[in-house]
Amino acid sequence: TKRNTSVASLISWKSWPSLPQLSLAAKMKFSSPKSMGASVTARHRDEEIEMTRMAIRFELEDLNMRPDPEPLLTEMIHAAAYRGNTVGLNRFCPVENTDKIDREVLHSYLRNYYTPDRMVLAGVGIEHEQLVECAKKHLLGAEPVWGSGQTRDVDRSVAQYTGGIVKVEKDMSDVSLGPTPIPELTHIMIGLESCSFLEEDFIPFAVLNMMMGGGGSFSAGGPGKGMFTRLYLNVLNRHHWMYNATSYHHSYEDTGLLCIHASADPKQVREMVEIITREFILMAGAVGEVELERAKTQLKSMLMMNLESRPVIFEDVGRQVLATNTRKLPHELCALISQVKSTDIKRVVTKMLHKKPAVAALGDLTDLPTYEHIQAALSSKDGRLPRMYRLFR
């Protein structure tokens, strides 16, 4: 529920490394679907809760002042795509809710969601038997401070994709002040439902996202930077007035969302939206063998590079086991990536384009096309917006 999501934001500040009074063995992190981890011995004193409230208020205020609007747009696109349910609910704690969250609410949340069947104990660089012994010694029979009563009110809702639009009119002219301020920009994010990470199409969508790539117009090039991705070649290299064009893929247990975020001057919003809708339509067209192999190689390279870090391996183990009850090893994932063909890309894109779009818009939205026009463009053969004829200019 919206309330539980808000509680998760507050609990996430109480992760294991911030509890120096615990022994090393007792700092082992439990992976939970809703937050980063919580201590079985934390007392959640009133002064600690109040300090956390202050920290969250500061973070929320800072969020609205950042030059980079990506976190806000991600929140908005989910709210548009899953209106009023599951991942469409607030991820950031609303300011008015911070004062409502006290020790009783925290313990109620922990009692419902931090149960053994929802936890994974992961270890990296440690023998399995040693990890089991540590778990038996420090966790077996331990009574958490929030009690072990009967759980209730556990939200088991399944994500329902709705599509839609969320608009926020905002003056972006003074977001970044200084000697070289960022110009006033309007930010648009358009998304379509993809698939969950449990489906076979997850890997083709990951390759597609890598193939689209993109970034900011001031990104420095270099090997592996993605300067040959479609959003660089077809958008940023051809339209100098666009400041950003980036592809994102969000995947969950029961749904997924493929999005493109673009930024430009408010006077060129309509043209920018049409460029993005055309790129969505072009996804279903011909896929060159060279660009497909490049995207697959880059995805495998990124996967292997990330897994060189022990903290990333630790998180990967916890997340995979929590979500799928097993873990695919890197060479297994690389084999699945290598099997992706151009026909797989066309198939998943064709299926995706039949869904209603989700749109998030932030900034000066005077020239923003209507949601119906954006939907019509994504249903057309060329991705163009319907022409508008005016008697007077």
KELOZA-305262 format. One line per field, with one value per residue (C-alpha): residue number from 1; residue in three letters; chain; x, y, z. Coordinates in steps of 0.25 Angstrom, whole numbers, plus 5000, padded with zeros to 4 digits. Example, Ala and Ser with C-alpha at 12.3 -4.5 7.8 and 13.67 -1.06 7.14 Angstrom:
# KELOZA-305262
n <- c(1;2)
res <- c(ALA;SER)
chain <- c(A;A)
east <- c(5049;5055)
north <- c(4982;4996)
up <- c(5031;5029)
//
This chain:
# KELOZA-305262
n <- c(1;2;3;4;5;6;7;8;9;10;11;12;13;14;15;16;17;18;19;20;21;22;23;24;25;26;27;28;29;30;31;32;33;34;35;36;37;38;39;40;41;42;43;44;45;46;47;48;49;50;51;52;53;54;55;56;57;58;59;60;61;62;63;64;65;66;67;68;69;70;71;72;73;74;75;76;77;78;79;80;81;82;83;84;85;86;87;88;89;90;91;92;93;94;95;96;97;98;99;100;101;102;103;104;105;106;107;108;109;110;111;112;113;114;115;116;117;118;119;120;121;122;123;124;125;126;127;128;129;130;131;132;133;134;135;136;137;138;139;140;141;142;143;144;145;146;147;148;149;150;151;152;153;154;155;156;157;158;159;160;161;162;163;164;165;166;167;168;169;170;171;172;173;174;175;176;177;178;179;180;181;182;183;184;185;186;187;188;189;190;191;192;193;194;195;196;197;198;199;200;201;202;203;204;205;206;207;208;209;210;211;212;213;214;215;216;217;218;219;220;221;222;223;224;225;226;227;228;229;230;231;232;233;234;235;236;237;238;239;240;241;242;243;244;245;246;247;248;249;250;251;252;253;254;255;256;257;258;259;260;261;262;263;264;265;266;267;268;269;270;271;272;273;274;275;276;277;278;279;280;281;282;283;284;285;286;287;288;289;290;291;292;293;294;295;296;297;298;299;300;301;302;303;304;305;306;307;308;309;310;311;312;313;314;315;316;317;318;319;320;321;322;323;324;325;326;327;328;329;330;331;332;333;334;335;336;337;338;339;340;341;342;343;344;345;346;347;348;349;350;351;352;353;354;355;356;357;358;359;360;361;362;363;364;365;366;367;368;369;370;371;372;373;374;375;376;377;378;379;380;381;382;383;384;385;386;387;388;389;390;391;392;393)
res <- c(THR;LYS;ARG;ASN;THR;SER;VAL;ALA;SER;LEU;ILE;SER;TRP;LYS;SER;TRP;PRO;SER;LEU;PRO;GLN;LEU;SER;LEU;ALA;ALA;LYS;MET;LYS;PHE;SER;SER;PRO;LYS;SER;MET;GLY;ALA;SER;VAL;THR;ALA;ARG;HIS;ARG;ASP;GLU;GLU;ILE;GLU;MET;THR;ARG;MET;ALA;ILE;ARG;PHE;GLU;LEU;GLU;ASP;LEU;ASN;MET;ARG;PRO;ASP;PRO;GLU;PRO;LEU;LEU;THR;GLU;MET;ILE;HIS;ALA;ALA;ALA;TYR;ARG;GLY;ASN;THR;VAL;GLY;LEU;ASN;ARG;PHE;CYS;PRO;VAL;GLU;ASN;THR;ASP;LYS;ILE;ASP;ARG;GLU;VAL;LEU;HIS;SER;TYR;LEU;ARG;ASN;TYR;TYR;THR;PRO;ASP;ARG;MET;VAL;LEU;ALA;GLY;VAL;GLY;ILE;GLU;HIS;GLU;GLN;LEU;VAL;GLU;CYS;ALA;LYS;LYS;HIS;LEU;LEU;GLY;ALA;GLU;PRO;VAL;TRP;GLY;SER;GLY;GLN;THR;ARG;ASP;VAL;ASP;ARG;SER;VAL;ALA;GLN;TYR;THR;GLY;GLY;ILE;VAL;LYS;VAL;GLU;LYS;ASP;MET;SER;ASP;VAL;SER;LEU;GLY;PRO;THR;PRO;ILE;PRO;GLU;LEU;THR;HIS;ILE;MET;ILE;GLY;LEU;GLU;SER;CYS;SER;PHE;LEU;GLU;GLU;ASP;PHE;ILE;PRO;PHE;ALA;VAL;LEU;ASN;MET;MET;MET;GLY;GLY;GLY;GLY;SER;PHE;SER;ALA;GLY;GLY;PRO;GLY;LYS;GLY;MET;PHE;THR;ARG;LEU;TYR;LEU;ASN;VAL;LEU;ASN;ARG;HIS;HIS;TRP;MET;TYR;ASN;ALA;THR;SER;TYR;HIS;HIS;SER;TYR;GLU;ASP;THR;GLY;LEU;LEU;CYS;ILE;HIS;ALA;SER;ALA;ASP;PRO;LYS;GLN;VAL;ARG;GLU;MET;VAL;GLU;ILE;ILE;THR;ARG;GLU;PHE;ILE;LEU;MET;ALA;GLY;ALA;VAL;GLY;GLU;VAL;GLU;LEU;GLU;ARG;ALA;LYS;THR;GLN;LEU;LYS;SER;MET;LEU;MET;MET;ASN;LEU;GLU;SER;ARG;PRO;VAL;ILE;PHE;GLU;ASP;VAL;GLY;ARG;GLN;VAL;LEU;ALA;THR;ASN;THR;ARG;LYS;LEU;PRO;HIS;GLU;LEU;CYS;ALA;LEU;ILE;SER;GLN;VAL;LYS;SER;THR;ASP;ILE;LYS;ARG;VAL;VAL;THR;LYS;MET;LEU;HIS;LYS;LYS;PRO;ALA;VAL;ALA;ALA;LEU;GLY;ASP;LEU;THR;ASP;LEU;PRO;THR;TYR;GLU;HIS;ILE;GLN;ALA;ALA;LEU;SER;SER;LYS;ASP;GLY;ARG;LEU;PRO;ARG;MET;TYR;ARG;LEU;PHE;ARG)
chain <- c(A;A;A;A;A;A;A;A;A;A;A;A;A;A;A;A;A;A;A;A;A;A;A;A;A;A;A;A;A;A;A;A;A;A;A;A;A;A;A;A;A;A;A;A;A;A;A;A;A;A;A;A;A;A;A;A;A;A;A;A;A;A;A;A;A;A;A;A;A;A;A;A;A;A;A;A;A;A;A;A;A;A;A;A;A;A;A;A;A;A;A;A;A;A;A;A;A;A;A;A;A;A;A;A;A;A;A;A;A;A;A;A;A;A;A;A;A;A;A;A;A;A;A;A;A;A;A;A;A;A;A;A;A;A;A;A;A;A;A;A;A;A;A;A;A;A;A;A;A;A;A;A;A;A;A;A;A;A;A;A;A;A;A;A;A;A;A;A;A;A;A;A;A;A;A;A;A;A;A;A;A;A;A;A;A;A;A;A;A;A;A;A;A;A;A;A;A;A;A;A;A;A;A;A;A;A;A;A;A;A;A;A;A;A;A;A;A;A;A;A;A;A;A;A;A;A;A;A;A;A;A;A;A;A;A;A;A;A;A;A;A;A;A;A;A;A;A;A;A;A;A;A;A;A;A;A;A;A;A;A;A;A;A;A;A;A;A;A;A;A;A;A;A;A;A;A;A;A;A;A;A;A;A;A;A;A;A;A;A;A;A;A;A;A;A;A;A;A;A;A;A;A;A;A;A;A;A;A;A;A;A;A;A;A;A;A;A;A;A;A;A;A;A;A;A;A;A;A;A;A;A;A;A;A;A;A;A;A;A;A;A;A;A;A;A;A;A;A;A;A;A;A;A;A;A;A;A;A;A;A;A;A;A;A;A;A;A;A;A;A;A;A;A;A;A;A;A;A;A;A;A;A;A;A;A;A;A;A;A;A;A;A;A)
east <- c(5000;5004;5006;5015;5024;5025;5030;5040;5047;5048;5053;5064;5072;5074;5083;5093;5106;5100;5099;5113;5108;5105;5116;5121;5113;5100;5102;5098;5088;5074;5069;5054;5045;5041;5054;5069;5070;5067;5073;5067;5072;5069;5061;5056;5058;5050;5062;5067;5053;5053;5067;5062;5050;5059;5068;5057;5051;5064;5065;5051;5054;5067;5060;5052;5064;5073;5077;5075;5060;5062;5057;5045;5042;5044;5034;5024;5025;5022;5010;5005;5007;5001;4991;4987;4994;5006;5019;5011;5009;5019;5033;5038;5031;5021;5025;5012;5014;5027;5021;5011;5022;5025;5031;5018;5016;5030;5029;5016;5022;5034;5025;5018;5029;5042;5038;5047;5040;5043;5058;5070;5084;5095;5110;5122;5136;5131;5130;5115;5117;5123;5111;5101;5108;5108;5093;5090;5098;5093;5079;5073;5063;5066;5053;5053;5049;5036;5031;5027;5012;5003;5005;4994;4991;5002;5000;5001;4995;4999;5003;4992;4997;4988;4996;4993;4999;5005;5008;5015;5016;5029;5038;5051;5058;5065;5068;5083;5089;5104;5114;5109;5095;5087;5077;5062;5058;5045;5047;5038;5038;5030;5029;5022;5020;5030;5031;5035;5049;5043;5039;5048;5046;5054;5067;5063;5057;5071;5078;5068;5070;5085;5083;5075;5085;5087;5091;5093;5098;5110;5115;5129;5132;5141;5141;5128;5122;5111;5113;5108;5095;5082;5078;5092;5093;5078;5075;5086;5096;5085;5077;5087;5076;5073;5080;5077;5071;5073;5066;5063;5057;5050;5047;5039;5034;5020;5023;5033;5034;5043;5044;5051;5055;5057;5060;5060;5056;5041;5038;5043;5035;5025;5037;5044;5032;5031;5045;5044;5031;5038;5049;5039;5033;5047;5050;5040;5048;5060;5071;5085;5094;5106;5097;5091;5104;5110;5098;5100;5115;5113;5102;5111;5123;5115;5110;5124;5130;5119;5121;5136;5131;5128;5117;5110;5112;5106;5094;5092;5092;5082;5073;5072;5070;5059;5052;5054;5059;5071;5083;5087;5103;5109;5113;5098;5093;5104;5099;5085;5089;5097;5084;5076;5073;5068;5054;5053;5055;5044;5035;5036;5035;5022;5016;5020;5015;5000;5000;4995;5007;5011;5015;5022;5025;5032;5034;5028;5017;5011;5014;5013;5004;4992;4992;4983;4992;5004;4996;4992;5007;5011;5000;5004;5014;5024;5022;5018;5008;4995;4996;4990;4984;4982;4975;4983;4997)
north <- c(5000;5015;5015;5003;5009;5021;5013;5006;5020;5022;5008;5009;5019;5008;4999;4989;4998;5009;5000;4999;4993;4980;4969;4967;4954;4961;4971;4962;4968;4962;4965;4969;4972;4986;4992;4991;4984;4986;4982;4971;4978;4993;4999;5011;5021;5034;5043;5033;5034;5049;5050;5041;5049;5062;5055;5050;5064;5069;5059;5062;5077;5074;5065;5076;5085;5076;5080;5065;5062;5047;5042;5051;5046;5032;5034;5041;5030;5019;5027;5029;5014;5008;5018;5016;5002;4995;5001;5013;5017;5027;5022;5035;5037;5049;5060;5059;5045;5046;5051;5040;5029;5025;5013;5006;5008;5003;4991;4987;4988;4980;4970;4968;4968;4964;4949;4938;4933;4947;4948;4943;4942;4944;4943;4945;4941;4931;4916;4911;4903;4916;4924;4914;4913;4929;4928;4918;4925;4939;4937;4924;4926;4941;4949;4962;4975;4976;4963;4950;4951;4947;4955;4962;4973;4968;4974;4963;4972;4969;4981;4985;4993;5005;5015;5030;5043;5051;5065;5075;5090;5095;5107;5101;5114;5115;5100;5102;5115;5119;5124;5114;5111;5100;5106;5104;5090;5083;5068;5057;5042;5032;5018;5005;4992;4981;4969;4964;4958;4944;4944;4939;4952;4959;4957;4962;4974;4976;4975;4985;4995;4994;4996;5009;5014;5029;5039;5054;5063;5067;5052;5049;5038;5026;5011;5005;5019;5015;5026;5016;5014;5018;5030;5036;5033;5036;5047;5054;5054;5059;5069;5078;5085;5073;5072;5058;5045;5032;5019;5012;4998;4996;4981;4975;4962;4964;4975;4984;4997;5002;5017;5028;5041;5053;5068;5080;5095;5097;5103;5090;5080;5076;5073;5065;5057;5053;5049;5040;5033;5031;5024;5015;5011;5009;4998;4989;4991;4984;4982;4981;4970;4979;4987;4975;4969;4982;4983;4968;4970;4983;4977;4965;4974;4982;4970;4964;4977;4980;4966;4969;4976;4967;4977;4975;4960;4960;4968;4960;4947;4953;4959;4947;4936;4945;4947;4934;4924;4922;4929;4929;4930;4940;4930;4925;4940;4942;4930;4935;4948;4942;4934;4947;4949;4961;4953;4953;4968;4971;4961;4967;4982;4978;4973;4985;4995;4989;4995;5009;5018;5024;5039;5048;5062;5073;5087;5097;5089;5099;5092;5078;5069;5063;5049;5045;5050;5043;5030;5032;5034;5021;5014;5019;5014;5025;5030;5044;5052;5056;5069;5082;5093;5107;5118;5128;5128)
up <- c(5000;4999;5014;5014;5003;5011;5023;5015;5012;5027;5030;5019;5027;5038;5029;5036;5034;5043;5055;5061;5074;5066;5064;5050;5049;5053;5043;5032;5023;5020;5006;5006;4995;5001;5007;5009;5022;5037;5050;5058;5071;5067;5078;5069;5080;5078;5076;5065;5058;5059;5053;5042;5039;5038;5028;5019;5019;5015;5004;4999;4998;4991;4981;4976;4974;4967;4952;4949;4949;4946;4960;4959;4945;4948;4960;4950;4939;4949;4954;4940;4936;4948;4953;4967;4969;4973;4966;4963;4977;4983;4985;4992;5005;5004;5014;5021;5024;5032;5045;5044;5045;5059;5066;5066;5051;5048;5057;5050;5036;5041;5047;5034;5024;5031;5033;5030;5017;5012;5015;5008;5016;5006;5007;4998;5001;5012;5013;5013;5026;5033;5028;5033;5047;5048;5045;5055;5066;5064;5057;5061;5072;5072;5076;5068;5076;5068;5072;5064;5065;5054;5041;5035;5024;5015;5001;4991;4979;4965;4956;4947;4935;4932;4923;4924;4926;4938;4936;4945;4941;4947;4945;4941;4938;4952;4955;4953;4956;4955;4945;4934;4938;4931;4921;4923;4919;4918;4921;4915;4918;4909;4913;4909;4917;4914;4923;4937;4940;4941;4926;4915;4908;4919;4912;4898;4905;4912;4899;4893;4904;4902;4887;4889;4899;4899;4909;4910;4898;4906;4910;4907;4897;4899;4897;4903;4905;4895;4885;4874;4880;4873;4882;4880;4865;4861;4871;4878;4866;4857;4866;4873;4881;4889;4902;4906;4900;4909;4909;4922;4925;4939;4942;4953;4957;4950;4940;4933;4927;4915;4915;4907;4914;4906;4909;4900;4900;4903;4889;4883;4891;4880;4871;4882;4885;4871;4870;4882;4876;4863;4870;4877;4863;4857;4868;4861;4848;4843;4853;4847;4850;4854;4864;4870;4873;4878;4888;4892;4894;4902;4911;4914;4917;4926;4934;4935;4939;4950;4956;4958;4971;4983;4988;4975;4975;4989;4985;4972;4980;4990;4979;4970;4981;4987;4973;4967;4978;4970;4964;4949;4948;4939;4928;4928;4926;4915;4908;4908;4903;4892;4887;4885;4870;4862;4861;4876;4877;4866;4873;4887;4881;4873;4885;4893;4883;4885;4899;4903;4906;4919;4918;4929;4926;4935;4932;4923;4916;4907;4894;4899;4890;4896;4901;4890;4879;4886;4886;4871;4867;4874;4867;4853;4843;4844;4858;4854;4862;4855;4848;4854;4845;4850;4844;4851;4856)
//
